[in-house]
Amino acid sequence: MDRKIIEKTIENLKKNNMQAYFCETPEEAQALVKTLIKKGETISSGGSQTLKETGIMDIIKGGDYNYLDRAVEGYTRDDVEKVYRQTYSCDTYFASSNAVTESGYLYNVDGNSNRVSAILYGPKSVILVCGVNKIVKNIDEAVERVKTKAAPPNTVRLSCDTYCAEKGHCLSLDNNSAEICDGCHSDGRICCNFVISAQQRHKDRIKVIFINENFGY
């Protein structure tokens, strides 16, 4: 991606009271993350492929931090829900973003919405790790990205019985629908809440780390 576009996006995120960083490699991002969190902190995360692919998940689960893990073997649904709620009081929350616009807006779509709710409120600090493939020109491109590049592979990964899992794109695109929230009515639908984060009231609470490679969905 054009470096000028990345720089523009970072500049606009900062104008919107979000901190933003650029790293050439996952290793640089790993080193940066270690400066942004302290040993002993309580940390949680969303179910992010980006965090796994970049090795950052290994860091936050590595033993130096109190990691709230919803994926413990044998956990019941009630156990998972308890972790979701504990997350709102954690020191730092890690996730990725479905898309980041050049204007410095975050666009995220969730099913359970534990991720988007934690991004919006609760954890003292939110760190979003994103490959440069997540940068889009505007909200229209962000919407299209979710409907074609983010939701379909995620539904396959999660074994959801949805139109996009089968067809590789959202039903709304076949229906030529202009409504941002339109889609299938499957019980397995993962696109339930649509959130745009613009200028933030709490300066630098949200931090976005861009890595100069493609990661995640």
Disulfide bonds with the S-S distance in Angstrom:
none
